[in-house]
């Protein structure tokens, strides 16, 4: 026997549908206003993002929510999502209006991969004509698709190398031998085996720069995201690489290429290893995922979300990040020593030692906050 419809339920649902439709229309109207503001700011030479204005908007929304009987945290979360969407739209539209790549061609080697695809979209938004080269592609030169990068036009204005790290060195050397005229950027996550080929290529006249976008291919808004640039002996290439991000809100930092992998051993290698160890321990615990979910705390849930993302990544890429970085053993040893120190403090019932570990961590984060 079916459930009886409650009196008035259909009418309330219709009201709810109407409110939802109005919310969508208002969000779309807000986005259009944001676009208009973006054009005004650009015409006046103003920055896209105004943190002071964002804080004012969020504070105002919290007050309005409080007076309307709505949870202020919910209201702020909604507005933050809308602000991020607005910034993304402004960023993309600014790139389209500037059209720095108009009339130029860009070849993305490894363009069928996730990062290669993101880079191709990023350059397409700037007006570049995009050519893709990747072994998994069916060669269709009339559509700018090549299965062999060496068969693609190399007289383009920009070449991006976004292929597996182990293949990058040979490609860099071959491009230098062919004396390609355009800007060449390689975006590998590990530079250990690439430093000498990069420097040799630059000394042979290749206009090349090492780059590392510090975000994943699902990223839409570049505000607050880091892009690392490394001079390998051809200064103009660094300036040209930086200009590609000039119309975004990305944080562009130049570092020494010799320092890159030591940093990445912690930023990528340690964080990946920690999460792989975390979900490996869970998988080997003998406790089912449903049991853990039913008992999950806030901290566990947050860690689980990060670990889930890591588990879904490309194993070959993550193995390269661990195995090809000369500083990888150092970071994994730090992790092993930290786990041992924790276990020793607990097993010895040494509260002072345990508290010292937490104090050291707190002091580290205080220093990190003070440098922001």
C-alpha positions as CSV (number, residue, x, y, z in Angstrom):
1,X,0.0,0.0,0.0
2,X,1.4,3.3,-1.1
3,X,2.1,6.2,1.3
4,X,-0.7,8.8,1.5
5,X,0.2,12.3,0.4
6,X,0.3,14.7,3.3
7,X,-2.1,17.6,3.0
8,X,-0.3,20.7,1.7
9,X,2.9,18.8,0.9
10,X,2.7,19.3,-2.9
11,X,2.1,23.0,-2.5
12,X,5.1,23.3,-0.2
13,X,7.3,21.4,-2.6
14,X,6.1,23.7,-5.4
15,X,7.1,26.7,-3.3
16,X,10.5,25.1,-2.6
17,X,11.0,24.6,-6.4
18,X,10.2,28.2,-7.0
19,X,12.7,29.4,-4.3
20,X,15.3,27.1,-5.8
21,X,14.7,28.6,-9.3
22,X,15.0,32.1,-7.9
23,X,18.3,31.2,-6.2
24,X,19.7,30.0,-9.5
25,X,18.5,33.2,-11.3
26,X,20.0,35.4,-8.6
27,X,23.3,33.5,-8.8
28,X,23.4,34.0,-12.5
29,X,22.6,37.7,-12.1
30,X,25.4,37.9,-9.6
31,X,27.8,36.3,-12.0
32,X,26.9,38.9,-14.7
33,X,27.4,41.8,-12.3
34,X,30.8,40.2,-11.4
35,X,31.8,40.1,-15.1
36,X,30.9,43.8,-15.4
37,X,33.0,44.6,-12.3
38,X,35.9,42.7,-13.7
39,X,35.9,44.7,-16.9
40,X,35.7,47.9,-15.0
41,X,38.7,46.9,-12.8
42,X,40.7,45.8,-15.8
43,X,40.1,49.1,-17.6
44,X,41.3,50.9,-14.5
45,X,44.3,48.6,-14.0
46,X,43.0,47.2,-10.8
47,X,43.6,43.8,-9.4
48,X,40.9,41.2,-9.8
49,X,40.8,40.2,-6.1
50,X,40.1,42.5,-3.2
51,X,40.4,40.6,0.1
52,X,39.2,43.6,2.1
53,X,36.0,43.8,0.1
54,X,35.5,40.0,0.3
55,X,35.7,40.2,4.1
56,X,33.2,43.1,4.2
57,X,30.8,41.0,2.0
58,X,31.1,38.0,4.2
59,X,30.7,39.9,7.5
60,X,27.6,41.7,6.0
61,X,26.1,38.3,5.0
62,X,26.7,36.8,8.4
63,X,24.8,39.8,10.0
64,X,22.0,39.4,7.5
65,X,21.8,35.7,8.1
66,X,21.7,36.2,11.9
67,X,18.8,38.6,11.7
68,X,16.9,36.3,9.2
69,X,17.3,33.3,11.5
70,X,19.7,31.5,9.1
71,X,22.9,29.8,10.4
72,X,25.7,32.4,9.7
73,X,28.2,29.7,8.9
74,X,25.8,28.3,6.2
75,X,25.4,31.8,4.7
76,X,29.2,32.4,4.7
77,X,29.8,29.0,3.1
78,X,27.3,29.7,0.3
79,X,28.8,33.1,-0.3
80,X,32.4,31.7,-0.4
81,X,31.3,29.3,-3.1
82,X,29.8,32.1,-5.1
83,X,32.8,34.3,-4.6
84,X,35.1,31.5,-5.8
85,X,32.9,31.0,-8.9
86,X,33.0,34.8,-9.5
87,X,36.7,35.0,-9.2
88,X,37.1,32.0,-11.6
89,X,34.8,33.7,-14.1
90,X,36.7,37.0,-13.8
91,X,40.1,35.2,-14.2
92,X,39.0,33.3,-17.3
93,X,37.3,36.3,-18.9
94,X,40.4,38.5,-18.3
95,X,42.5,35.9,-20.1
96,X,40.1,35.7,-23.0
97,X,40.0,39.5,-23.4
98,X,43.8,39.9,-23.2
99,X,44.2,37.0,-25.7
100,X,48.0,36.9,-25.2
101,X,48.2,33.8,-27.4
102,X,46.1,35.1,-30.3
103,X,47.7,34.2,-33.6
104,X,50.2,31.8,-32.0
105,X,50.4,28.1,-31.7
106,X,51.2,25.9,-28.7
107,X,52.2,22.2,-28.8
108,X,51.4,20.3,-25.6
109,X,53.5,17.1,-25.5
110,X,51.5,14.7,-23.3
111,X,48.4,16.6,-24.1
112,X,46.1,13.6,-23.5
113,X,47.1,13.4,-19.9
114,X,45.2,15.1,-17.1
115,X,47.8,17.9,-16.5
116,X,48.4,18.2,-20.2
117,X,44.7,18.6,-20.8
118,X,44.5,21.3,-18.2
119,X,47.4,23.2,-19.7
120,X,45.9,22.9,-23.2
121,X,42.6,24.4,-21.9
122,X,44.5,27.1,-20.0
123,X,46.4,28.2,-23.2
124,X,43.3,27.8,-25.3
125,X,41.6,30.3,-23.0
126,X,44.4,32.8,-23.9
127,X,43.8,32.4,-27.6
128,X,46.5,29.9,-28.6
129,X,45.8,27.5,-31.3
130,X,46.4,24.2,-29.6
131,X,48.2,21.1,-31.0
132,X,48.3,17.9,-28.9
133,X,50.9,15.2,-29.1
134,X,50.5,11.9,-27.1
135,X,51.1,8.2,-27.9
136,X,47.5,7.4,-27.0
137,X,46.1,9.8,-29.6
138,X,45.1,8.8,-33.2
139,X,47.2,11.0,-35.5
140,X,44.9,13.5,-37.2
141,X,47.2,16.4,-38.2
142,X,44.2,18.2,-39.8
143,X,42.8,18.5,-36.2
144,X,46.1,19.2,-34.5
145,X,46.5,15.7,-33.1
146,X,49.7,13.7,-33.2
147,X,50.6,10.3,-31.8
148,X,54.4,11.2,-32.1
149,X,55.5,14.6,-30.9
150,X,58.4,14.5,-33.4
151,X,55.9,14.5,-36.3
152,X,54.1,17.6,-35.0
153,X,55.1,21.1,-36.1
154,X,58.0,22.3,-34.0
155,X,58.1,25.9,-35.3
156,X,55.4,26.9,-32.9
157,X,55.6,29.7,-30.4
158,X,55.3,27.6,-27.3
159,X,56.0,23.9,-26.5
160,X,54.9,22.4,-23.2
161,X,56.3,19.1,-22.0
162,X,53.8,17.4,-19.8
163,X,54.7,13.8,-20.3
164,X,56.0,11.1,-17.8
165,X,59.1,12.4,-16.0
166,X,61.3,9.5,-17.3
167,X,60.7,10.6,-20.9
168,X,61.2,14.4,-20.5
169,X,65.0,14.4,-20.6
170,X,65.2,12.8,-24.0
171,X,62.5,15.2,-25.4
172,X,64.4,18.3,-24.0
173,X,67.6,17.1,-25.6
174,X,65.9,16.4,-28.9
175,X,64.3,19.8,-29.0
176,X,67.6,21.5,-28.4
177,X,69.2,19.4,-31.2
178,X,66.5,20.5,-33.5
179,X,67.0,24.1,-32.5
180,X,63.2,24.8,-32.1
181,X,62.6,28.6,-32.1
182,X,59.8,29.0,-29.6
183,X,59.5,29.0,-25.8
184,X,59.8,25.5,-24.2
185,X,58.5,24.8,-20.8
186,X,58.7,21.5,-18.9
187,X,56.4,20.9,-16.0
188,X,57.7,17.7,-14.3
189,X,57.1,17.2,-10.6
190,X,60.7,16.0,-10.1
191,X,63.7,17.7,-11.6
192,X,66.5,15.4,-10.3
193,X,67.2,13.8,-13.7
194,X,66.4,16.9,-15.7
195,X,68.7,19.6,-14.3
196,X,71.7,18.8,-16.6
197,X,69.6,18.2,-19.8
198,X,67.8,21.5,-19.0
199,X,71.0,23.5,-18.5
200,X,72.7,21.9,-21.5
201,X,69.7,22.7,-23.7
202,X,69.7,26.3,-22.5
203,X,73.5,26.6,-23.2
204,X,72.8,25.3,-26.7
205,X,70.4,28.2,-27.3
206,X,67.1,26.6,-26.4
207,X,64.6,29.1,-25.0
208,X,63.6,26.9,-22.0
209,X,62.4,27.3,-18.5
210,X,61.5,24.7,-15.8
211,X,58.0,25.2,-14.4
212,X,56.0,23.4,-11.7
213,X,52.3,24.2,-11.2
214,X,51.6,23.3,-7.6
215,X,48.0,22.2,-8.1
216,X,46.1,19.4,-9.7
217,X,44.3,19.2,-13.0
218,X,40.9,19.7,-11.4
219,X,41.8,23.2,-10.4
220,X,39.6,26.0,-11.8
221,X,40.5,29.1,-9.8
222,X,44.2,29.9,-9.6
223,X,43.8,32.4,-6.8
224,X,46.2,31.4,-4.0
225,X,47.7,28.6,-6.1
226,X,51.5,28.5,-6.4
227,X,53.4,28.3,-9.7
228,X,57.2,27.7,-9.4
229,X,59.6,28.9,-12.0
230,X,63.3,27.9,-12.3
231,X,65.9,29.6,-14.4
232,X,68.1,27.0,-16.1
233,X,70.3,29.4,-18.0
234,X,68.0,31.4,-20.3
235,X,66.6,34.3,-18.5
236,X,64.1,35.5,-21.2
237,X,62.3,32.1,-20.9
238,X,61.6,32.8,-17.2
239,X,60.0,36.2,-18.0
240,X,57.9,34.7,-20.8
241,X,56.8,31.8,-18.6
242,X,55.8,34.3,-15.9
243,X,53.8,36.3,-18.4
244,X,51.6,33.3,-19.1
245,X,50.1,33.7,-15.6
246,X,50.0,37.5,-15.5
247,X,46.3,37.6,-16.1
248,X,45.5,35.1,-13.4
249,X,45.6,35.3,-9.6
250,X,48.2,32.6,-9.2
251,X,51.2,33.2,-6.9
252,X,54.3,32.9,-9.1
253,X,57.5,32.2,-7.3
254,X,61.0,31.8,-8.7
255,X,63.2,29.2,-6.9
256,X,66.6,27.7,-7.6
257,X,66.2,24.5,-9.5
258,X,68.8,22.8,-7.3
259,X,66.4,23.5,-4.3
260,X,63.3,22.2,-6.1
261,X,63.5,18.5,-5.3
262,X,64.4,19.0,-1.6
263,X,61.2,21.0,-1.2
264,X,59.1,18.6,-3.2
265,X,60.4,15.7,-1.1
266,X,58.3,17.2,1.7
267,X,55.6,19.1,-0.1
268,X,54.7,16.1,-2.4
269,X,56.7,13.1,-1.3
270,X,56.1,13.3,2.4
271,X,52.4,14.2,2.1
272,X,51.8,11.4,-0.4
273,X,53.7,8.9,1.7
274,X,51.8,9.8,4.8
275,X,48.4,9.3,3.1
276,X,49.5,6.1,1.4
277,X,50.6,4.8,4.8
278,X,47.3,6.0,6.3
279,X,45.0,4.2,3.9
280,X,47.3,1.1,3.8
281,X,47.0,0.8,7.5
282,X,43.2,1.1,7.3
283,X,43.0,-1.5,4.5
284,X,45.1,-3.9,6.5
285,X,43.3,-3.3,9.9
286,X,40.6,-5.9,9.3
287,X,37.9,-3.3,10.2
288,X,35.4,-2.6,7.5
289,X,34.9,0.8,5.9
290,X,31.3,0.8,7.1
291,X,32.3,0.3,10.7
292,X,34.9,3.1,10.5
293,X,32.4,5.4,8.8
294,X,29.8,4.8,11.6
295,X,32.4,5.7,14.2
296,X,34.2,8.5,12.3
297,X,35.3,11.7,14.1
298,X,35.7,15.1,12.5
299,X,39.5,14.7,12.3
300,X,39.3,11.2,10.9
301,X,36.7,12.4,8.3
302,X,39.0,15.2,7.1
303,X,42.0,12.9,6.9
304,X,40.0,10.2,5.1
305,X,38.9,12.7,2.5
306,X,42.5,13.7,1.7
307,X,43.6,10.0,1.7
308,X,40.7,9.1,-0.6
309,X,41.9,11.7,-3.2
310,X,45.4,10.4,-3.0
311,X,44.3,6.8,-3.5
312,X,42.4,7.9,-6.7
313,X,45.5,9.4,-8.3
314,X,47.7,7.9,-11.0
315,X,50.0,5.3,-9.3
316,X,52.7,5.6,-12.0
317,X,53.0,9.3,-11.4
318,X,53.0,9.0,-7.7
319,X,55.6,6.3,-7.9
320,X,57.8,8.6,-10.0
321,X,57.5,11.3,-7.5
322,X,58.7,8.9,-4.8
323,X,61.3,7.0,-6.7
324,X,62.9,9.6,-9.0
325,X,63.4,12.3,-6.4
326,X,67.0,12.0,-5.0
327,X,65.7,13.5,-1.7
328,X,62.9,11.0,-1.4
329,X,64.7,8.7,1.1
330,X,65.4,11.7,3.4
331,X,61.7,12.6,3.6
332,X,60.6,9.0,4.1
333,X,63.2,8.6,6.9
334,X,61.8,11.8,8.5
335,X,58.4,10.1,8.5
336,X,59.7,6.9,9.9
337,X,61.6,8.7,12.7
338,X,58.5,10.7,13.6
339,X,56.3,7.6,13.8
340,X,59.0,5.9,16.0
341,X,59.3,8.9,18.2
342,X,55.5,8.9,18.7
343,X,55.4,5.2,19.4
344,X,58.3,5.4,21.9
345,X,56.7,8.3,23.8
346,X,53.4,6.4,24.1
347,X,54.9,2.9,24.8
348,X,57.1,4.4,27.5
349,X,54.2,6.2,29.0
350,X,56.2,9.4,28.7
351,X,53.7,12.3,28.7
352,X,56.4,14.9,28.7
353,X,58.0,13.5,25.5
354,X,54.6,13.2,23.9
355,X,53.6,16.8,24.8
356,X,57.0,17.9,23.5
357,X,56.2,16.5,20.1
358,X,52.9,18.4,20.1
359,X,54.6,21.6,21.3
360,X,57.2,21.4,18.5
361,X,54.4,21.0,16.0
362,X,52.5,23.9,17.4
363,X,55.6,26.1,17.2
364,X,56.1,25.1,13.6
365,X,52.6,26.2,12.7
366,X,53.0,29.4,14.6
367,X,56.1,30.2,12.5
368,X,54.2,29.3,9.4
369,X,51.3,31.6,10.2
370,X,53.6,34.5,11.1
371,X,55.3,34.3,7.6
372,X,52.0,34.6,5.8
